[in-house]
Amino acid sequence: MNVPDQGDSVACICEGVSEMAVMDLLLDAKALAFSRGQLLDKEVLSPRYYRDSRKFSDQYLTMDYGDGKLHVFMIQDRKDVKYALRNPYLDKVTGPCNVVTAPEIEMLMIHSLALYAEYKKAQHRKKPSVFLAERLKVKTADIKKRAFIEDFYSEHDLVKAVRTHKSKAANEGKFLFLADLLKS
């Protein structure tokens, strides 16, 4: 990964609310190779920019970033999503780099609870969020809520889960993991 320099700007465009919550927690913990101060508008960007690259280009790529570059990270669970940025802006952008949380961001909770081996046995039958909801005895929709995620990681080590996920997941070398965005 081409790590952003201090003078560079960063766009973290998240697929959903769960990804936004995880990125905010990592930023607040100062665990990433870049700071909140480097983010466009000082925040991770919502799914509206994930779903519409033209909206992102019109709002952010027309800006002047001086001598710095703009690093664009797509935080998503799918491996095959392409994010097309338009010319003439590509010369100021590094990326977009796909940061994949496949099969779902909830895998981080499964790793935090040391349930990975049990999940692998049930994998062919259940999505991670359903598996986790059953184990925690909560609604699947609750697992994806920001408040639930923040509460969960107030008691569990998110950074350790991020590193564990990378060690267990398969990578064909085409994308990054959240662990690749962590400080070394």
Buried (B, 14 or more C-beta within 10 A) or exposed (E): BEEBEEEBBBBBBBBBBBBBBBBBBBBEEEBBBBEBEBBBEEEBBBBEBBEEBEEBBEEBBEEEBEEBBBBBBBBBBBBEBEBEBEEEBEEBBBBBBBBBBBBBBBBBBBBBBEBBEEBEEBEEEEEBBBBBBEBBEEEBEEBBBBEBBBEBBEEBEBBEBBBBBBEEBEEEEEBBBBBBBBEE
